[in-house]
Amino acid sequence: MARSAKTALVLCLDVGFSMSNSAPGQEPPFQQAKKVIQKFVQRQVFAENKDELGLVLFGSDNTKNNLAKDDQYQNISVHRQLMIPNFELLEEIQNDVHPGSQQADWLDALVVCMDLLQNETLGKKYERLNIVMLTDLNTPSSPDQLDIIIGNLKRAGITLQFFLPFPVDGGGSNPPHGGKALSREQQQGLEMTKQVMMSLDEEDGLEEVYTFSDAIEKLSVFKRVEKRPMAWPCTLTIGSSLAIKIVGYKAVCEERPRKSWSVVDAQTHQKDDIKRDVVYCLNDDEETEVQKDDTIQGYRYGSDIVPFSKVDQDQMKYKTDGKSFAVLGFTKQSMINRHQFVGTQVLKVFAPKDDEHAGVALSGLIRALDDLKMVAVVRYVYARNGNPQLGAAFPCIKEKYECLVYIQLPFMEDLRQYSFPSLENNKKYTPSEDQLSAVDSLIDSMMLVEEDKDGVKKDLFKVNHIPNPQYQRLFQCLHHRAVNPSAPLPPMDPWLTTALQRPLAVATRCQAPLEILKKKFPLKEVVKKKELKTSKELFGNSTEEPDAKKAKVDEEEDFNLADITEGSITQVGSVDPARDFRTLIRQKSLPFGEVCQQLTGRIEQLLGNKNMNYYIKCIPCIQTFREQSVQVGNADHYNSYIQSLKTSIPVRGLQEFWDMLVQDALTLINKDEVEGSTFSSHDAKQFLTAGEKKEEVVAAVVDDTGDVDDLLDMM
Amino acid sequence: MAQWNDYHHEDEDVDGEERDESGVDYKSTGRDSLVFLVDASKEMFIMGEDEEPSPFDMTMQCVRSVYTSKIISSDKDLVALVFYGTEQSKNPRNSFKHVYIYHDLDLPGARRVQDVDGLRGEKGAQVAGETMGSGNTNLGEALWCCSNLYSDIKLRLSHKRLMIFTCRDTPHGGDSERDRQARTKASDLKETGVVIDLMHLMKPGGFDVSLFFCDVVSPPEDEAELGLQMEPCGKLEDLQKRVRAKEMKKRSVARLNLCLGEGMNVAVGVYITALQARKPNAIKLYRDNNEPVRTKTRLYHTQTGSLLLPSDTKRVQVYAGRQIVMEKDEVDVIKKFSDPGLELIGFKPMERLKLHHHLRSAVFIYPEEEMVTGSACVFTALLRRCSVRNVFALCKYTRIRNSPPRFLALVPQKEEVDDGQAQIAAPGFHGIFLPYADDIRTLDTPQLPTASESQVDKMKEIVHKLRFKYRSDAFENPVLQQHYRNLEALALDLMAPEHIEDLTMPNVNMIDQRLGSLAQEFRDLVYPADYNPEGKTAPKRKPAEAAGGTEKKPKVEMSEDELRGHVQKGNLGKLTVPVLKDACKQFGVKVTGTKKQELIDALTAQLTK
């Protein structure tokens, strides 16, 4: 088929004074018609096809056409000859097309359009010639030429479309818009329109007559240029002796914008003014640049980096021997999980158009699979150097055709088998009957598929009828920016916003059940401590106490990053009790005594293990305990703990540990260090040595952990 | 689809987006780490009945498959292999007895895979016996040793997991001191965020988790009173499945609100459970030392040569000859429709979900109780009722701030467990991406006759003969496997890469054998005798095929007389080029060109001699 096939189209707009008349509160027909034209031209511009467009105005104040002679064909102006539409045309329509103060016969205008089409398409090839007439039919016209005109239209193969402010079948008796009945001229014009349309196409002629409002709605949607489906001919094979010729087509595939953004210089808006340049450099301090030619290709294999040249790679890589659609076997449809579909497309597979035998054979397979509720698992290779895929071919039987639907299935490497905590077995999450019925009524109220009174099911929200909002918005903005280069981007089209929302009927219906649901299920947002800290604690008070903040930062440098990353410390843990202890003291979020108690608890726990490794861990704890106590100026907790520890040494067989304490001179805190202490420095020294002389009494190892608690109680 | 390249590019485009979606950005989240702590006691080396591999052997196979799968699917994760209950000790300061660090916490590489391979099978057991031996067990020390592995890592670790493989439920044989020590150490580890899992293996008389290990392992995530009590693994397959389920950290690509209506927000996490694994991009190395080089991209002004900042540029698209200019920010903001989240539109009966409405891999939705308390309860109620009533929820999905909306069908999935109490289907909703009008292409469907009942019945017999049980994890990607085998071979200086079995290839012999005469019978039913289903439809390709295969040539051999007739009548021109070429061959006419006139001239010259 010729790709260059194009359409020539003339827009014929009535700008006569009656087009400006409207019932109060209503948009005049002229404005509506102008919108239709704008939307249409806009769509054509972005479609970037070769279709040509002309614009004829009638009822205009001036006259400009080839047929105008004497008083014939007056007030009809050819505004634009046949041309590929562009933004200039859009601007002209926006700025230069205004309602006129005259009237002209729409049949005359039609003749001018036909003349224009015929003259300008002479000797060129067009697939279709079309005239679009936008008028309120409010001018008297002479029907005597009608037959000749119809004859000419037919002969030239020109098709006709009408856009009217009122519906064609609503007719005179039942005024459709604003209660304003049609004028006599309009009724007459309507009859003539019907006559023309019916004689051009007896059956569907009237389907080419639209109302303005309908058209605006339909044209608001930017239609994407249809991609011609590309056929993928192949052979379906089952083993070596059964083959069926097939043709595959992409049926569903995420459509992407055809054009991408290119980068230009901000000042000149020139693409050529910018150059992108990639340099390679070594990973050293100087970032030494190296030439591209001095680099080779490699891959990571875990920790290894393996140089692997393109040549080697091509030679060693997995190779397929051409396209394939080979059946590996058949399996139950229920074995294929829909949520495991991968890939980005769905193929529909038919037999070739002209091959009846293949059609019968494929139909046999499709029907067999459909009856048995099975699918074919196939190896699919697109082309010689394509990667093989594994996929499922589902049977699909429609009223008008039969086909296989091919969808890719995952490889083992593609799957992530996560397991999630059970929701059923958790009492906390188990909803009550009451709650379940609240959910039920929500579902009832929000069903999008409903049956009307004739039992016909109606879907209120068909996603596959919504145009991709991303492109709609993109084209809206592009259009706006093209015509108004310096204005900010326009707000989203209201129709688009509405199209993406819960349908109004459903939204109203679900109000009550939703309120009940809210009452039945209490929800509470968890405020994260971390977030609080970043926003409030760090910045909130910085202005009030700059010094304090600075001190805080200085202090913080002592602590490693882990502190920050592990989140806030709320208690003394067992991993690094000393660090936790320090942090907690600094944070002052807990009373000093309590933090000390937490620390001693941990120390006791560690000592309970009676192992050198644990002892080693305890030493820094006690060191820190002492250090911090001195800093804070409170020796009571430390001193009393060390004293009680000492008394328990013989009973618990901790002599080894005590020796270590002595070695590190971790003695009592004396008066010189902290005022409140009851010990002199001499007492403190004595304290350690005194213990040494004590006889090593029964080192009966008490296995029980009970004593730890006792000890803590004593404190 | 016109060009392979086009096709490929499309794929890559999607790839970019998907990579976005998988959201695993190590810079911001840190790395995952996994320590295998394997019992090396004598019991582990006892072979099972019926030639079942020993627990040790099974474990090594598992470790190996995790190593290789990490290399393929998450090559930034750190893995370590530590044995306990060994005779020999090997750890940094050798301060822990009977603990043998086989592999430090690091990226797995080719060498490591080879090491683990060396521990497999009978030979492997021997090697293990020689290098490590079996000795005393002190799990506490082993755990301590492992905790040092974690703390020695300078990188930020986001997820820390430790798997204990053992077939002994009382590792210390009743030594309560050691038991306690192990428990303490285990709780230390857990406190630093290490998740401890038990991969317990079959033991004669049954493995009793409650004797000791229940206090060591991390509690199940759900803190449910009825946490899943798993049976020990007897089979490699089960073990692998269980390890695989835990080995990767569940990472949500987004945590969002599922908005049921105004003021009713349920917090959910969005997960990806199937994502096409692809060959990683090649990296550039410096020729002299094989070190990776960094690439820097610079933007500069062609006229002035000065470097440009992103703010010095704008974006354009050209339509109808007009350049339309926008700021980079504007280009981004055009894509914004609503704040990130899932917005409930309504519900539809399940049959409204069309099979062929597939665009990309589905996502999995699970409640996030930690963000909004009460979420799990609403979610569970919704899940249950949707499931019972066989409806799906239709939602508008905005993943991040500037991503345009997509619609998802939330399909309920109830939890399912297998006989061993392992989860085979997680509770939650699958989010199926639905196509917009633009994504659906209109095709002209050919009008062709349909099959008769007897033809369909014959095909049913064929289908019946070739039934199999499909399992989604049964097929490896041959392209990826080959790529990694190649790299492995190069890294280890092997002579040739290990052979891969391509499971995507049909087993033609087996199929033919199973079908027997059925294929012929079906052919007889649907094809006329002279029909060749394998012949190319386009006649111009015939010679190409003839050059390759010689057995079937339904070619029109032209007799000399016929040809002479054509020559005399002067209507050789009516024949096609391939026919003329064949004729040339037939009569031994040498032709230099391939143009039709040249062929005709040559033939005429020959035959009018």
Interface residues (C-beta under 8 A of the other chain):
Chain A: V45 F46 E48 I84 P85 N86 F87 R224 E226 K227 P229 M230 W232 P233 T235 T237 I238 G239 S240 S241 L242 A243 I244 K245 Y249 K250 A251 V252 C253 E254 E255 R256 K259 S260 W261 S262 V263 V264 D265 A266 Q267 H269 K271 D272 D273 I274 K275 R276 D277 V278 V279 Y280 C281 L282 N283 E287 V290 D294 T295 I296 Q297 G298 Y299 R300 Y301 G302 S303 D304 I305 V306 P307 F308 Q313 M316 K317 Y318 A326 V327 L328 G329 F330 T331 K332 M335 I336 N337 R338 H339 Q340 F341 V342 G343 T344 V346 K348 F350 A351 P352 K353 D355 E356 H357 A358 G359 V360 A361 L362 S363 G364 L365 R367 A368 L369 D371 L372 M374 V377 R379 Y382 A383 N385 G386 N387 P388 Q389 L390 F394 C396 K400 Y401 E402 C403 V405 I407 L409 P410 F411 M412 E413 D414 L415 R416 Q417 Y418 S419 F420 P421 S422 L423 E424 N425 N426 K427 K428 Y429 T430 P431 Q435 L436 A438 V439 D440 L442 I443 M446 M447 L448 V449 D459 L460 F461 V463 N464 H465 I466 P467 N468 P469 Q470 Y471 R473 L474 C477 L478 R481 A482 P485 L489 M492 L500 Q501 R502 P503 V506 C510 Q511 L514 L517 K518 F521 P522 L523 K524 E525 V526 L561 T565 E566 G573 S574 V575 Q605 G608 N609 N611 N613 D703 T705
Chain B: M1 A2 W4 Y7 E10 D11 D13 V14 Y67 S69 K70 I71 I72 S73 D75 S95 D106 L107 P108 G109 A110 R111 R112 V113 W144 S147 R156 S176 E177 R180 Q181 T184 S187 D188 E191 T192 G193 P220 E221 D222 E223 A224 E225 L226 G227 L228 K241 R244 A245 K246 M248 K250 L260 G261 E262 G263 M264 N265 V266 A267 Y271 I272 T273 A274 L275 Q276 A277 P280 A282 I283 K284 L285 Y286 R287 D288 N290 E291 P292 V293 R294 T295 K296 T297 R298 L299 Y300 H301 T302 Q303 L308 S311 D312 T313 K314 R315 V316 Q317 V318 Y319 A320 G321 R322 Q323 I324 V325 M326 E330 V331 V333 I334 K335 F337 E343 L344 I345 G346 F347 K348 P349 R352 L355 H356 H357 H358 L359 R360 S361 A362 F364 Y366 P367 E369 E370 M371 V372 T373 G374 S375 A376 C377 V378 F379 T380 A381 L382 L383 R384 R385 C386 R389 V391 L394 K396 P404 P405 F407 V411 Q413 K414 E415 A422 Q423 A426 P427 G428 H430 I432 L434 P435 Y436 A437 D438 D439 I440 R441 T442 L443 T445 P446 Q447 L448 P449 T450 A451 Q455 V456 D457 K458 M459 K460 I462 V463 H464 L466 R467 F468 K469 Y470 R471 S472 D473 A474 F475 E476 N477 P478 V479 L480 Q481 Q482 H483 Y484 N486 L487 E488 L490 A491 P497 I500 D502 T504 M505 P506 N507 V508 I511 D512 L515 A519 Q520 F522 R523 L525 V526 Y527 P528 Y531 P533 E534 T537
